[in-house]
């Protein structure tokens, strides 16, 4: 397919999949349960952090996390007592377990108290063309609290060659404008043109079939290829095509 045909295909699938019906079976429904900015961003980050595996399981376990925080994630992060953490002893999502969840709670508390909150951390490098340095800085801030070494694997680092799919997905949720009831657009100091496409198995395989990626692995170099290709289609909002790529892979088995 030539580039014009690829763009037309993606535009057609964007129109099909990018609407509020998308969230009915997507983990994005979890932060949509909240209205307060801090609740939304915390629910979004925690949900994105466990977003690998079957979507039904991700949604189920994300709901459990919210329930363990009394469905008031920001208030819980800021005001919980040590005894409140006891209820989390049996939480597990694949390799993400109780120790990891407690670390995220401690790390987020630290970020809101000492770094001005999640938006302040991620917008520290808001003049950069990409948000890889922002993700790296978030990672540094989180690791300022005591934690087990094993928890570090749950915060990927683009500066260490990771595509950081889950954090790029979280940033898409926070930054892209909410024109169809999907993404939130809560953070206005960052621009959609700075976002990178969440690169996973589905988007990667579809992108390769369409000739958008040549590299075999889903690492930062493959992400650079995909970002460059999508910016040729729309330089101001390249990651809108994430919906089309994901939909083609999951719903149409176009891989």
ABEGO torsion letter per residue (X at the ends): XBAAAAAAAAAAAAAAABBAAAAAABAAAAAAABABAAAAAAAAAAAAAABBEBAAAAAAAAAAAAAAAGGBAAAAAAABBAAAAAAAAABBBEABBAAAAAAAAAAAAAAAAAAGEAAAAAAAAAABABAAAAAAAAAAAAAABBBBAAAAAABBBAAAGBAGAAAAAAAAAAABBBAAGBBAGABAABBAAABBBBBBAAAAAAAAAAGABABABBBAAAAAAAAAAAAAABAABAAAAAAAAAAAAAAAGBX
